[in-house]
Amino acid sequence: MPELPEVETIVRDLQAHIVGLNIDHIEVRLPKMVKHPNGNFFDLLEKNHFSNIRRRAKYLIFDINDADESMIAHLRMTGQMIYKKNDQFLAGGHGKKEDLETLPNKFSHVIFHFADGSKLFFNDMRQFGYLEIANKERMEDIEKKLGVEPLESKFTFENFEKLLEKKKVNIKSFLLNQKFIAGLGNIYADETLFSAGVLPQRTIETLDKKEKKKIHQAIKKILAKAVEERGTTFNDYRDANGKKGNFLNFLKVYSRAGEKCKKCKKSILEKSKVAGRGTVYCVVCQK
């Protein structure tokens, strides 16, 4: 699932290319992928444009011109947003290079046709993602379920420490819980805990102040670097500028189970299930 850095990269790319572009028409090839309780999906969007695109946690939020509603996109496990103009692409999400060469394909469930001839494809192989028209009440409901944004100024150590108070779960489970910290997922939770030198199985009540500070600093450092590197890409996607998610080159533990630790160069990285997720760690570097 795309996490904060990947979604942030998609938002920044789309902001630069489709904000203000008139939407000529929309193809909805698989209706269940669009949630619009009031039946106003086409009425709000066709012959209109997006006035802004932003991110909240792992949600992409498309503000609709002259409307109180917004369009939300959640990519879940296999969702993709692919912008195509002529022979150039901006692709975000999980997929293969071949997906770009066959657009539209059987996974292209919603297609936005812009007045300048460009297109935005919402693809999803496993159909877990969705688009949704959300009014103010729905947006408020989503907001209530989300915690602090870890790259914003409100994410101070003092606030982080307060969030940890009276929690009895393991630290990995806490980091994955979106109601505490928004946008963190399996990749960056593992990388954060390795950077902080803390085993993911540790319960929060066993952490001392120094360890908590290391985790807080690692969250900010890892996510900032991942955003700078355009996220982690496990495929061959390249955008119109020839770039792809380069944080793959900086991974220390995630997806490296059975390999030698890059830090201590002694231990073989172990993998077990923590908080219901496959988790990789070093028993020498993490305590």
Buried (B, 14 or more C-beta within 10 A) or exposed (E): BBBBBBBBBBBBBBEEBBBEBEBBEBEBEBEEBBBBEEEEBBEBBBEBBBBBBEBBBBBBBBBBBEBEBBBBBBBBBBBBBBBBBEEEBBBBBBBEEEBBEEBBBEBBBBBBBBEEEBBBBBBBBEBBBBBBBBBEEBBEEBEEEBBBBBBEEEBEBEEBEEBBEEBEBBBBBBBBBBEBBBBBBBBBBBBBBBBBBBBBBBEBEEBEEEBBBBBBBBBBBBBEBBBEBBBBBEBEBBBBEEBBBBBBEEBBBBBBBEEEBBBEEEBEBBBEEBBEBEBBBBEBBBE
